Amino acid sequence: MAFDVQPINGTLARVAARLCNFHTGNAELLPAHIDWLDSTLAPIVRDLPTPWVDIIGYASHLGGAAFNQKLSFDRCEAIRRRVETYNPNVSFPIEWGKGETESTGGANDNSGYWRAVEVFVYGFVPAPKPAPPKPAYDRKVRLHFRSTALPVVPEFTALANAQLVYDSCLVLLEFASGVSMGATGDDLLMLDASDGTCRWNDASDQQQLLDKLGGRQGVGPNDVVVYYANQIKEKNGGQLNGCAGHRPNLAAVVVSASGSPWTLGHELGHVLLGPNFTPVHSTDPINIMFAPTTGITAPIPAFTPEQVNRLRASQFCVPI
């Protein structure tokens, strides 16, 4: 049988203990818990200028998993509320209700050892983990965003997602400018009705309309325009999430408002790989050039070494 208060030794904490034997299905502190908190923990917390306390709650197997997870957190909260009265500067970096996930015994085990909370008191907040080093970018692609629609994946989110992909290529995707194009109602109707069929070395009718609306103003010869449109409709009635067809030396992509989180990175890949790179699309669902991008399975899709070599050699991927 577990004691109500079991000291924990061998840690870096100023003091630590496991408070056991909470009543079944209950988060109320026992008298022994309160006594330990008030007589042992409180003086240490009061004397420290910036104390911090980690609290980890548990539950036995008795009862359902969801109920036990909440119960273990409620037990943490009971301790937190009492400790907060000792010092207004106390912080709780870790407050974790583990439920029955670590409990031993059978399905109906109700051991008092698992009806518990572990409490650790430290005298300082640990230093934050250093941020991972940024890639040593040596090339960049300058992107000019031009929007006529509100995308499901916001422009800056899509850019951040694409940057995760291009990090491994040491290519920086630079946000050069962003403009809401202020298209009129008639303009938007024409864009929706226009032919968005994708063709190599040519701009679709839709992209030409976007260009005429002033989309390329302020765009350098080696920059890429990223258009956002309400939809991209092909002549045969099909819908596209993106299109990278453009006239030579006038790089542009069109992204549908319904595009996926990886559509921008994918279409930009087409621009940088160029019309002569084969295969145009990858059959590997962890590759950014897999189509459709909604089928990509990798947390962060990647390029093959051959794709990296080609895109880094693009005229639109310039040295930094």
C-alpha positions as CSV (number, residue, x, y, z in Angstrom):
1,M,0.0,0.0,0.0
2,A,1.3,3.5,-0.9
3,F,2.0,6.1,1.7
4,D,0.0,9.3,1.2
5,V,3.2,11.3,0.7
6,Q,6.2,9.6,-0.8
7,P,9.4,11.7,-1.2
8,I,11.1,11.6,-4.6
9,N,14.9,11.7,-4.5
10,G,17.7,11.9,-7.0
11,T,16.3,14.9,-9.1
12,L,17.5,18.5,-9.4
13,A,14.4,19.7,-7.7
14,R,14.7,21.6,-4.3
15,V,12.0,19.3,-3.0
16,A,9.8,16.6,-4.7
17,A,7.1,14.1,-3.7
18,R,4.4,11.8,-4.9
19,L,1.1,12.6,-3.3
20,C,-0.8,9.3,-3.4
21,N,-4.2,7.8,-2.3
22,F,-6.5,10.5,-3.7
23,H,-10.0,9.2,-3.1
24,T,-11.4,7.2,-6.0
25,G,-12.9,9.4,-8.7
26,N,-12.0,12.5,-6.6
27,A,-9.5,15.4,-6.9
28,E,-9.8,16.7,-3.3
29,L,-6.5,16.9,-1.4
30,L,-6.0,14.6,1.6
31,P,-5.0,16.1,5.0
32,A,-1.6,14.6,4.6
33,H,-1.2,16.3,1.2
34,I,-2.1,19.6,2.6
35,D,0.2,19.2,5.5
36,W,3.2,18.4,3.2
37,L,2.4,21.3,0.9
38,D,2.0,23.8,3.7
39,S,4.9,22.6,5.9
40,T,7.5,21.4,3.3
41,L,6.8,23.0,-0.1
42,A,5.4,26.4,1.0
43,P,8.5,27.7,2.8
44,I,10.7,26.9,-0.2
45,V,8.4,28.5,-2.7
46,R,8.0,31.6,-0.5
47,D,11.7,32.1,-0.2
48,L,12.5,31.8,-4.0
49,P,12.1,35.0,-6.1
50,T,11.0,33.0,-9.2
51,P,10.0,29.5,-8.2
52,W,8.6,27.1,-10.7
53,V,6.7,23.9,-10.0
54,D,6.1,20.9,-12.2
55,I,2.9,18.9,-11.6
56,I,2.2,15.5,-13.1
57,G,-1.1,13.8,-12.4
58,Y,-2.1,10.1,-12.6
59,A,-5.2,7.9,-12.2
60,S,-5.7,4.2,-11.7
61,H,-7.3,2.0,-14.4
62,L,-10.7,2.0,-12.7
63,G,-13.1,3.9,-14.8
64,G,-12.9,5.1,-18.5
65,A,-9.7,6.5,-20.1
66,A,-11.3,9.9,-20.9
67,F,-12.7,10.3,-17.4
68,N,-9.3,9.3,-15.8
69,Q,-7.4,11.8,-18.0
70,K,-9.6,14.6,-16.8
71,L,-9.4,13.4,-13.2
72,S,-5.6,13.3,-13.3
73,F,-5.6,16.9,-14.5
74,D,-8.1,18.0,-11.9
75,R,-5.8,16.6,-9.2
76,C,-3.0,18.7,-10.7
77,E,-5.3,21.8,-10.5
78,A,-6.1,21.2,-6.9
79,I,-2.4,21.3,-6.1
80,R,-1.8,24.3,-8.3
81,R,-4.5,26.3,-6.6
82,R,-3.0,25.8,-3.2
83,V,0.6,26.4,-4.3
84,E,-0.4,29.7,-6.0
85,T,-1.3,31.0,-2.6
86,Y,2.3,30.7,-1.4
87,N,4.0,33.1,-3.9
88,P,2.4,35.3,-6.7
89,N,5.5,34.7,-8.8
90,V,5.3,30.9,-9.0
91,S,5.0,29.4,-12.4
92,F,4.0,26.0,-13.7
93,P,5.9,25.1,-16.9
94,I,4.6,21.6,-16.8
95,E,1.1,20.7,-15.6
96,W,0.3,17.3,-17.2
97,G,-2.6,15.0,-16.5
98,K,-1.4,11.6,-17.8
99,G,-4.6,9.8,-16.8
100,E,-4.1,6.0,-16.7
101,T,-1.6,5.9,-19.5
102,E,1.3,4.7,-17.3
103,S,-0.7,2.8,-14.7
104,T,0.0,-0.8,-14.1
105,G,-2.3,-3.6,-13.0
106,G,-5.5,-5.0,-14.6
107,A,-8.4,-3.1,-16.1
108,N,-10.0,-2.7,-12.7
109,D,-6.9,-1.9,-10.7
110,N,-7.5,0.9,-8.3
111,S,-4.1,1.2,-6.6
112,G,-3.6,4.2,-4.5
113,Y,-0.1,4.6,-5.9
114,W,-1.7,5.6,-9.3
115,R,-4.3,7.9,-7.7
116,A,-1.6,10.4,-7.3
117,V,0.2,13.6,-8.3
118,E,4.0,14.1,-8.5
119,V,5.2,17.6,-7.5
120,F,8.7,19.0,-8.2
121,V,9.8,22.4,-7.0
122,Y,12.7,24.3,-8.7
123,G,14.4,27.6,-8.0
124,F,14.7,28.9,-11.5
125,V,13.0,28.7,-14.9
126,P,15.0,26.5,-17.2
127,A,16.6,28.2,-20.2
128,P,14.6,27.9,-23.3
129,K,15.7,25.5,-25.9
130,P,17.8,27.3,-28.6
131,A,16.1,27.9,-31.8
132,P,17.3,25.5,-34.6
133,P,19.8,27.2,-36.8
134,K,18.5,28.7,-39.9
135,P,19.6,27.2,-43.2
136,A,22.6,28.8,-44.8
137,Y,20.6,30.1,-47.8
138,D,22.8,30.9,-50.8
139,R,20.0,31.4,-53.4
140,K,16.6,33.0,-53.3
141,V,13.4,33.4,-55.3
142,R,11.6,36.7,-55.1
143,L,7.8,36.4,-54.9
144,H,5.2,39.0,-55.5
145,F,1.7,38.1,-54.2
146,R,-1.3,39.4,-56.1
147,S,-4.7,38.4,-54.7
148,T,-8.2,38.6,-56.1
149,A,-9.7,36.1,-53.7
150,L,-9.5,35.0,-50.1
151,P,-7.7,31.6,-50.0
152,V,-8.5,28.7,-47.7
153,V,-4.8,28.5,-46.9
154,P,-3.8,32.2,-46.2
155,E,-0.9,33.5,-48.4
156,F,1.6,33.8,-45.5
157,T,0.8,30.3,-44.3
158,A,1.3,28.9,-47.8
159,L,4.6,30.8,-48.1
160,A,5.7,29.4,-44.7
161,N,4.8,25.9,-45.8
162,A,6.7,26.3,-49.1
163,Q,9.7,27.6,-47.2
164,L,9.8,24.5,-45.2
165,V,10.2,22.5,-48.4
166,Y,12.8,24.8,-50.0
167,D,14.9,24.9,-46.8
168,S,16.5,21.6,-47.8
169,C,17.5,23.2,-51.1
170,L,19.1,26.2,-49.3
171,V,16.7,28.5,-51.3
172,L,15.1,31.4,-49.5
173,L,11.6,32.3,-50.7
174,E,11.6,36.1,-50.3
175,F,8.3,38.0,-49.9
176,A,9.0,40.9,-52.3
177,S,5.6,42.5,-52.3
178,G,1.9,41.8,-51.7
179,V,-1.2,43.5,-53.2
180,S,-4.9,43.0,-53.0
181,M,-5.7,43.8,-56.6
182,G,-9.0,45.5,-56.0
183,A,-10.7,43.8,-58.9
184,T,-14.3,45.0,-59.6
185,G,-17.3,42.7,-59.7
186,D,-17.1,42.5,-63.5
187,D,-13.4,41.7,-63.3
188,L,-14.1,38.8,-60.9
189,L,-16.9,37.5,-63.1
190,M,-14.5,37.5,-66.1
191,L,-11.8,35.8,-64.1
192,D,-14.2,33.0,-63.1
193,A,-15.5,32.6,-66.6
194,S,-12.0,32.7,-68.3
195,D,-10.1,29.7,-69.5
196,G,-7.5,28.7,-67.0
197,T,-6.1,25.7,-69.0
198,C,-2.5,25.2,-68.1
199,R,0.0,25.3,-71.0
200,W,3.8,25.3,-71.0
201,N,5.5,28.5,-72.3
202,D,2.2,30.3,-72.4
203,A,-0.1,32.2,-70.1
204,S,-3.7,31.1,-69.8
205,D,-6.5,33.4,-70.7
206,Q,-7.1,33.9,-66.9
207,Q,-3.4,34.8,-66.3
208,Q,-3.5,37.3,-69.1
209,L,-6.5,39.0,-67.5
210,L,-4.6,39.1,-64.2
211,D,-1.6,40.6,-65.9
212,K,-3.9,43.3,-67.5
213,L,-5.2,44.2,-64.0
214,G,-1.7,45.4,-63.2
215,G,-0.4,42.2,-61.6
216,R,3.2,42.6,-62.9
217,Q,3.7,46.2,-61.8
218,G,7.0,46.5,-59.9
219,V,8.0,42.9,-60.7
220,G,11.7,42.3,-61.7
221,P,12.7,40.2,-64.7
222,N,13.8,37.3,-62.5
223,D,11.0,37.6,-60.0
224,V,7.9,35.4,-59.8
225,V,4.3,36.6,-59.5
226,V,1.9,34.5,-57.4
227,Y,-1.7,35.2,-58.3
228,Y,-4.6,34.0,-56.1
229,A,-7.9,33.6,-58.0
230,N,-11.3,32.3,-56.8
231,Q,-11.0,29.3,-59.1
232,I,-9.0,27.9,-62.0
233,K,-11.4,26.4,-64.6
234,E,-10.1,24.5,-67.6
235,K,-11.8,24.6,-71.0
236,N,-13.1,21.1,-70.5
237,G,-14.8,22.2,-67.2
238,G,-12.3,20.6,-64.9
239,Q,-11.0,22.5,-61.8
240,L,-7.3,23.0,-60.9
241,N,-5.7,23.9,-57.6
242,G,-2.8,25.7,-59.3
243,C,-1.2,26.4,-62.7
244,A,2.4,27.3,-63.4
245,G,2.1,27.9,-67.1
246,H,3.6,31.3,-68.1
247,R,5.2,33.1,-71.0
248,P,9.0,32.7,-71.3
249,N,10.8,35.1,-69.0
250,L,7.6,36.3,-67.3
251,A,7.4,33.8,-64.4
252,A,4.0,33.4,-62.7
253,V,1.8,30.9,-61.0
254,V,-1.9,31.0,-60.3
255,V,-3.2,29.4,-57.1
256,S,-6.9,28.7,-56.6
257,A,-8.5,29.9,-53.4
258,S,-9.2,26.2,-52.7
259,G,-5.6,25.2,-53.0
260,S,-4.0,22.8,-50.6
261,P,-1.2,23.7,-48.0
262,W,1.4,22.5,-50.6
263,T,0.0,24.0,-53.8
264,L,2.2,27.1,-53.8
265,G,5.4,25.1,-53.2
266,H,4.3,22.6,-55.9
267,E,3.5,25.3,-58.6
268,L,6.7,27.2,-57.8
269,G,8.5,23.9,-58.3
270,H,7.2,23.7,-61.9
271,V,8.4,27.3,-62.6
272,L,11.9,26.5,-61.3
273,L,12.2,23.1,-62.9
274,G,11.1,24.4,-66.2
275,P,9.1,22.9,-69.1
276,N,11.8,20.4,-70.1
277,F,12.3,18.6,-66.8
278,T,11.0,15.1,-66.6
279,P,9.0,13.6,-65.0
280,V,6.7,16.6,-64.7
281,H,5.0,15.0,-61.6
282,S,6.4,12.6,-59.1
283,T,4.7,9.3,-58.2
284,D,6.1,9.5,-54.7
285,P,3.6,11.0,-52.2
286,I,6.4,12.4,-50.1
287,N,7.7,14.5,-53.0
288,I,6.4,18.1,-53.4
289,M,5.9,17.4,-57.1
290,F,3.4,14.7,-56.4
291,A,-0.1,15.4,-57.9
292,P,-2.6,16.1,-56.5
293,T,-0.9,17.9,-53.6
294,T,-3.9,16.9,-51.4
295,G,-2.4,13.3,-51.6
296,I,1.0,14.3,-50.2
297,T,1.6,12.2,-47.1
298,A,4.9,13.6,-45.7
299,P,4.8,16.2,-42.9
300,I,7.2,18.2,-45.0
301,P,7.5,17.0,-48.6
302,A,10.9,17.1,-50.3
303,F,12.7,17.3,-53.7
304,T,14.9,14.6,-55.2
305,P,18.6,15.5,-55.7
306,E,17.9,15.8,-59.5
307,Q,15.1,18.3,-58.8
308,V,17.2,20.3,-56.4
309,N,20.1,20.6,-59.0
310,R,17.7,21.8,-61.7
311,L,15.7,24.3,-59.7
312,R,18.8,25.9,-58.2
313,A,20.0,26.5,-61.8
314,S,16.8,28.3,-62.8
315,Q,17.1,31.9,-63.9
316,F,14.5,32.7,-61.3
317,C,16.6,31.2,-58.4
318,V,19.2,33.9,-58.0
319,P,22.4,34.0,-55.9
320,I,22.1,35.9,-52.6
